[in-house]
């Protein structure tokens, strides 16, 4: 059996070939993206954590690029150099996806590039960076956080023709707020006779919601049935997907932050995107999990009821009106994720700093 035949029969290839479900590579690493494309992947994404991990793994390959950027821009500081590097890393992934983008007429083949996590309170800065990223390549999709400031930024960026991918999102009320913001942006474009043929996405970080349920249970002394917290993200995604379908929202849901195979297997058959890290792709492709439609299968009501009754933050995630937009920034999963993104961003800057200002105490 040749490589193409193996790829065609892999579980992830079957997922994309037999259903409307798509999967993306959760990284812009070239070798990982090539593997994903060979197995049916039709997109890719980045964030500060992903870029940092790629740079750590591939630093020798990117060092010359960093040095070139440094030498070509003698007045730039480390942040400017870091963002130029992020752009070049993203554009390499976008180039690999361009044949898919052209074949699918823009519906697929996109590379998501994330705005600066430090801008999460500044809608104007988010929009400005989103418009800039949108200008870099036709298949760049821009990630904006679902914070109180992010919601108006998502609307404005959509109005300006940016294909967005909402991130730092874990809950049904956040997803609905994103969908409504996109609809407002598209309505404003339509009123001015502008093209509305763009393909926005809204991420739900299902694994990070699971993580938060476990943190809350341990912190607050809640005795959950073993394994039940692993269904929190699945239940939330399925509820959000049903609402999106019923209301005809044009944003497409996307699952991210994988922790176990339920974050793939339970979504097979849904008109959603699965953004899967490389290591999980390999595990899934080598697994015996049957590839069949499960998106329409409801999560066991006993699991939902226990989470709902015992964990207030699950109720906030699961109910349509569980949070107002003003409350998004204070949700535990939001705080944890923003802190992680900012930490990784600053660690990325330190790598750039080491190239700009080498440590004189170390041998060359």
Buried (B, 14 or more C-beta within 10 A) or exposed (E): EEEEEEBBEBBBBBBBEEBEBBBBBBBBBBEBBEBBBBBBBBBBBBBBBBBBBBBEBBEEEBEEBBEEBBEEEEEBEBBEBBBBBBBBBBBBBBEBBBEBBEEBEBBBBBBBBBBBBBBBBBBEBBBBBBBBBBEBBBBBBBBBBBBBBBBBBBBBBBBBBBBBBBBBBBBBBBBBBBBBBBBBBBEBBEEEEEEBEBBBBBBBBBBBBBBBBBBBBEEEEBEBEEEBBBBBBBBBBBBBBBBBEEEEBBBBBBBBBBBBBBBBBBBBBBBBBBBBBBEBBBBBBEBEEEBEBBBEEEBEEEBBEBBBEBBEBBBBBBBEEBBEBEBBBEBBBBEBBBEBBBBBBBBBBEBBBBBBEEEEEEEE
